[in-house]
Amino acid sequence: AAGSCRRRRLAPLNEDNGRFLLLAALIAAYLSAGATVFSALESPSEAAAQLRWNRTLHNFSRIFNISLPELRAFLRSYEAAMAAGIRVDALRPRWDFPGAFYFVGTVVSTIGFGMTTPATVAGKVFLIIYGLFGCAGTILFFNLFLERIISLLAFIMKACHERQLRRSGLLPPNFRRGPAMSGVGSLVGWKPSVYHVMLILGIFAITLSCCASAMYTAVEGWNYIDSLYYCFVTFSTIGFGDLVSSQNAVYQNQGLYRFGNFIFILMGVCCIYSLFNVISIVIKQVLNWVLKKFECRCCPKCHKSSARLGRRNAITPGARLRRRNISMDADGQHDSDTEGRRLSGEMISMRELTASNKVSLAILQKQLSETANGYPRNVCINTRQNGFSAGVGALAIMNNRLAETSDSR
């Protein structure tokens, strides 16, 4: 049984792959559940609307003595005109400079309302090239915004944490942060909880959406629920296009409203993007917890033998691999494929024992160097040596700036 469990650990299905497959299964179940709910909610309304439309169409054809094929051809022409942006009521021009600027903003932010689309071949080709670099640059902007909003929240929360410690007597009253504490180094000794950051971002997103909804209700004439719906669809970059702001030809205080609309959409997208990334960290923690619950449950004998060997402090290949991963991590974080690994029950050879001692010596030298030179400068050195050592993207930003993202914290 122990040998079969070891073979499962050495198989390509490691913890990263297990987390990926578990997340894929959960997403598939989530999509199926959402499709079931929306089908149950919206399908009767769609069927009733189709029935009313067919009745109206036949009555119109009978009253005005127009054949159904001719009437359907006319309606197809109207649908084509509607897709091109032509409406019965007067609307703003779609391709003047303000309209085109609104369009490119929805393109690079991946909102994509769909109310304006290029009709020429040259416009479609240019959109492909323009969107390639524009979307990449906007995603980079979102990541930089995420990094700075997390740094700001961490600075504020650290100041509150230090004030609390000072009031409780754990810090001297004359304690002051030095110059090294004003930058990224202020996050070394203490990191904010990911749950607190998620709560703050959630409150800010709700407040921003409520304020924007009040503006859209007053200016566009929508009801408040539709305005909240529009804010979520837009800020989350879903962009259905069934509701689109700033599309009428004339508004009261039109320039001020367009500026406010731009600011609300920009801040809303950045805030919701940051909130989504924080929620993704929480989802990852839940997946890790589920994987640990299922780990080695099928083999209790192997689990008991591993626990017994762990109590005897036996040196195993798993322990050597964990030490190697610790030495390679600049932040002291454990790699995801070594978290929660259990002892395999095999003693290692003298060669592996020598290698483990060398790794332990390297860890000790690294810690002494960090203590002597200062942690922030050491991080910069490691970053210059390997730009991908701390990870890439929003998930790496969250792991480096927030606590409670791994078992080591």
Buried (B, 14 or more C-beta within 10 A) or exposed (E): EBEEBBEBBEEEEBBEEBBEEBBEEBEEEEEEEEEEEEEEEEEEEEEEEEEEEEEEBEEEBEEEEEEEEEBEEEEEEEEEEEEEBEEEEEBBEBEEEBBEEBBBBBBBBBBBBEBBBEEEEEEEEEBEEBBEEBBEEBBEBBBEBBBEBBBEBBBEBBEEBBEEEBEEEEBEEEEEEEEBBEEBBBBBEEBBBBBBBBEBBBEBBBEBBEEBBEBBBEBBEBEEEBBBBBBBBBBBBEBBBEBBBBBBEEBEEBEEBBEBBBEBBBBBBBBBBBBBBBBBBBEBBEBBEBBBEEBBEEBEEBBEBBEEBBEEEBBBBBBBBBBBBBBEBBBBBBBBBBBBBBBBBBEBEEEBEEBBEEBBEBBEEBEEEBEEEEBBEBBEEBEEEEEEBBBEEBBBBBBBBBBBBBEEB
